[in-house]
Amino acid sequence: MSREHFDAIVVGVGGMGSATVFELARRGMHVVGLEQFQLGHDQGSSHGRTRVIRKAYYEHPGYVPLLERAYEQWYDLEQRTGARLFVECGCLNIGDPSSELIRGVQATCTEHAMPVEELSAGEINRRFPALRFSDPYVGLLEHCAGFLLVEDCVRAHIAAATSLNAVVNDNEPVLGWRESGGVYEVRTERKTYVAKRLVLTAGPWATKLLADLGAPLTVMRQTPLWFGVSDPAQFRRDRLPVYMADTPDGYYYGFPVIDSLGHKVARHYGANELADPTQIERGLDERDETDVRAFLQKHVPAATGTRTYGSVCTYTLTPDRHFILDRNPKYPGVAFAAGFSGHGYKFAPIVGSIMADLVERGTTGNDIDMFRVNRFRLNV
């Protein structure tokens, strides 16, 4: 089998991998990205037209410095490629004042002196007539937020990387990798690739690739759905922000209408955790609608038309729902990014920078202590 030499190899060229390939190429490295499916595939978590981007991060205040840099890098990528990738329309967080969502946003905004607009349930309904919430719900509106056009973002990172002479091969599954004489060999059905640096950004397939490091990853099937609306004007992005709603029935999020498919909405979490992506059911049926339709009928009644489209998204979960960004303790030239737990795509460009830092110089100027893989061993 033939061997091909590079400065760096990236396994998995979805959201995080495409950003990593670009960042390594931008730093002057000869890099190859290997993707097991066709580029832009729908088997992982980097598809579905839109992804929320926000800074008032309820999950933990420690994400905000990374978000500040990610915002800058998304704008830089738009300028580099000429593509519109980030659409600002605000993000409305809705919940009971004691809910995890509201308390988390408030804590982050207090720590980082970040402005949000506080709205009562009545003010939510008046400002955004597509929505229906009653007391005790409140809203926290972040204006510097919106959504990313996710497939366009992946394509932009790949285009920017290949313009810098990166090689990106799709439909080329990786069979395995090993260290040999201070370099890393990655074997596929076509050939063996050799490099001093290796980055693993394999999405749901990290459940297998990182198992030996004690990373207890699981996967979860999620089903974003699109519904017809009765009054399209109410759902324009100048009339409706991205929203996230923490309700007694579950946590839901939705987007303004941006095309003929209608209103995109989904439940966040709430499904069974599975061992690996081969257990994900890829088809949709009526059961996928039931829960979401109940939410819409109660809180977004103008979006209860015919389901026009749906997709299956795979979350890769850590037990604490925080990311894994680290180096392999046995192999210093190997870095990995995994376990984004359904809220990671907005971080793609800064994750790419962190991965490049770790394999280029072994450390990063970004604070990633809370994302180290050894935290799971410490909690055993």
N, C-alpha and C positions, 0 to 999 in steps of 0.2 A: 504494500500500500504506500502511495506517495506521501511525502511529508512537506508541509509548507510552514515557513517561519514568519512570525510576526513579533512585534513588541508587546502586544496585549491581545487577549482573546476574551470576548464577552459571550456567555452562554445565555440565550434568551433575549430577543430583540422586540419586546413589547414596550410598555411605557418607560420603565426604568432602564431596560437594556438599551433602547434607542438613545436615551439621554446620555448614558454612559459611553456608548460608542462615539457619540459626537464629542463629548468632553475629552476623551482620550485623544481623538484625532485633532481636536483644537489645540492640544498641548504638544502636537508634533509627533505623536506616536503612530506607527503603522499598525492598525488595529483591524481585527476581523470580528464581526458579530455573527453568531450562528443561531438560527431560528428553526425550530422543528416544524412549524406550520408555515403557511403563506404569510407574508408580511401583512399586517393589518388584520389578522385573524380575530375570530370571536370566541376563542376557547379559554381566554383568561379574564383579565379585568381592565383592558385598555380599549374598549369599544362601547357602542351605545350612544354615539353622537355627542353627548355632553357629560361633563363632570363638574361638580361644585368646586369653586375655589373661594376661600374665606380666610381671614386672619383672626377673628374673634373666636378662638379655638376652644371649645368647651372641653375637649378631651384632655388637655393639659397645657398650662402656660408655657412649658418648655418647648413647644413646637413653634412658637411665634418667631424667634430669631431665624429659624430655618425658612419660615414662610416669607419673611421680609426679603431674604435673598432669592427665594424661588420666584417671587413676583418680579424682581429685577431681571432674572434670567428669562422668564417668559416674554417680557417686553423686548429683551435683547434678541431672542429667537425670532420674534415677529419682524424686527428690523432687518435681521440677517436674511430672512427668507422671503419677506414681503407678504407673508400669509397672515390673515387675521385669525388669532388663536384664542384670545382672552376677551370675552364680552362682559363688560361691567353692567350689572343691573341690581346690585345689592343682594343681601341675604337676610331674610327675616327668620329669626329663631322664635318659635312659639312653644309655650308650655305653661304649666302651673308654676307659680313663683318658687315652689320648693323642688321642682324637677331637676334632674341631673343636667339637662341642657341649659336651662336658664341660670342655675347656680354656677355652672361651669363657665359660661360666657361671661357672667359678671366677674368671676374670680380672675379670668384672663385679662379682661379689660381693665380691672383695677390694677393688676400687677404691671401691665404694660402701658398704662395711661392711654387706652384706646377708646375713642368715642363710639358710642352706639346710641340710637334713639329709642327711648322707652315708649311703648304703646300699650294702651288698655285693649281689652277685647273689642270694645266698641270702636276704638280708633283703628284697629286692624280691619274691621269690616268696612268702615267708611273709606279708608285709604285704598283698600284692595278689595273691590266688590266681588271678586271671584271667590274670596275666602269667607267662611262662616265659623266664627269662634265666639263662645260666650264666657262669662266669668266662671271660674277664676283665671282663665288663660290670660297671659300677657305676651307681648312681643318685644324683642330686642332687634332692631334693624341696623345692620352693618352696611354702610354705603360703599365701602371699598372692597367689594366682593362681586361674585358673578359666576360665570361658568366658562370652562375650557371646551373647545371643539376637539374632542379627544382623538379621533382618528386623524384629523388634520395635524394635531400636535405630534403624533407618532411619525407621520409622513414627513413633517418639517424637520424633526430631529434626524431622521434617516437621510433626507436630502442634504441637510447641512453637513452631516458626517461624510457622505460619499463625495461631496464637493471638495472635501479635504483629503481625498484618496483613501478613506476607509473602505473596507470590503464588507458587504452585508450579504450573507447567503441564507435564503429561506428554503423551506422544505428539506432541511438537513438535520435530522435528530442527532443529538449527541448520545453516544453509546457509553461513554465513561471518560474519566480523566485520571491522571496520575502524575506524581512528581518523579522526575528522573534527572539526576545530576544537576540539580539546581534550576531546572526549567520544568514547565508543565506541559504535558502532552494531552490533548483533547482528541478523542477518537470518534469519528462519525463513519457512516457507511461508505463515504466517498474517499476520505483521506484522514491523515493525522496532522493536527495543527500543533505547533510548538511555539511557546512564548515564555518569557520570564514573569509575565503578569497574567492573572486569570481572574475574571469577575463573573460571579454567578448571580444572575437576575432572572430566575426561572419561574417566577410567579407561583402558581399552585404546585408545580413540579418540584419546588423547594422542599416539600414534605419528604421527598426521598433524598434529595441531594444534601440536605443538612441534618438528616436524622442522626448521624454519628456525632454531631456536636451537642446533642441534648436539647435541640430546639423542638419543643412539643407543638408542632404546627398541625392544624386541621384546616379543612376547607368547608365552605358553606355555599349552597346554591341560592342565588338571588335573581329576581325576575323583574327588572324594569319594564313597565308597560306604558303604552301610549293610547289615549282615549280622545274621541271627538268631543268638541266643546260647542255649547249652544250659543255663546256670544264671544267670538274670537277677539273682539276689541278688549275684553277684560283680561286677556292672557298675553297681550303684547308685552315685550320686555320693558317698555316704559310705563306699564301699568301694573305689572306683577313681578316682584323679585323672585329669585330662588327662595324657596321656603323649606324649613325643617321643623317638624311638629312632633313634640314628645307628648303622646296621649296615653290614657290608661290602656288602650288597645294595642299600643305599639308605637314605634318611631317611624315616621314617614317623611319623605322629601319629594319636592316637585320642582318643575322648571317652567319658565314662560314658554309659550308656543313659538317655535322658530321655523316651522315648516308645516306642510300639509298633514303630517301625521298626528298633530294635536298635542295634548298635554302629557308630558312624560312624568310618571309618578312611580314610586316604589316604596316598599317597606325596607327598613334598614335593620339587619339582623332578624332574629325570630325564627330561623329555620334550623334544621338539625346540623350538627357538626359531623363531618365525615372524615375518613382517614386520608383519602387522596383523590385527585381529580377524576380518576377512572370511574368513581362512584356517582359523579354528577349526571343527572338526567338532563339531556340537552333539549328535549322537546318541551313545548308549552301545552297546557290544557286548561280547561275551565276552572280547575281548582286554583290555578295561579291568580285568577281574577278575584276570587271571592273576598279575600281579606282587603285587598286594595279598593275594590268597589264599595265596601262598607265604609271605609275611611272617606272616600270621595262623596258618597251620598250624605254623610254627616257634615263634612267640612269644606268640600269643593263641589257643590251640587251642579255647577255649570259644566263640569267635566265628566259627566257620567254617560257619555255617548258610546258608540260602538268602539270596541277595542280595535285599533287600526294596526298595531304593531307590538311586538314584544321581543325581548332578548333574554338570554341566560348569562348572568355574570357570576364569576367565581371569586368569592372572597378567600384569601388565605389568612388564617387567624392565628394570633398568639394568645396565650391565656389572659394576658393583661391588656390585649388589644392595642399595644404599642409596637412599633416597628422593630425589626432586627437590622442593624447596620454595623458591620464589624469585619475584622480580619479572621482568617482561620488560625487558631493558636498554634497548630502544627506546621502550617505552611504560610510564611509571612507574605508571599507574593499572591495569595488568594484572598479576595474580599467578596462579600456577599450582601445582598439586600433582599429582604423577604418579610413576610408576615405583615403586610400593610393593612390588613384587617378592615378593608372596605372604606378607608379614608386616606389613601396614600397618593393617588395620582397627581394631585396638585403639587406635590413635592418632587416630581420627577427630575427637573433640572438640577436641583440642589443635591438630590441623591446621586445623580451622575457625577457631580463634582466631588462628593464625598468618596465615592468608589474610586475615582481617579486619584484622589489624594492618598487613599490607603494603599493602593498598589504602587504608586509612584514614590512615596516617601515614608509610608508606614504610619502616618498620623494625619490628622486633619485639624484645621483651625476652627471647625464647627464643633459645638458641644454635642457629642453623641453618647454620653455616658449612660443615659437612660435607655439607649437602644442596644447596648452590648448583649451578646448572646449568653454570657455567663450569669446573667441575672436569674435565669431559670434554674441553673444548678445551685445557686445560693438559696433559692426558695424551696428546694427539695426537703 
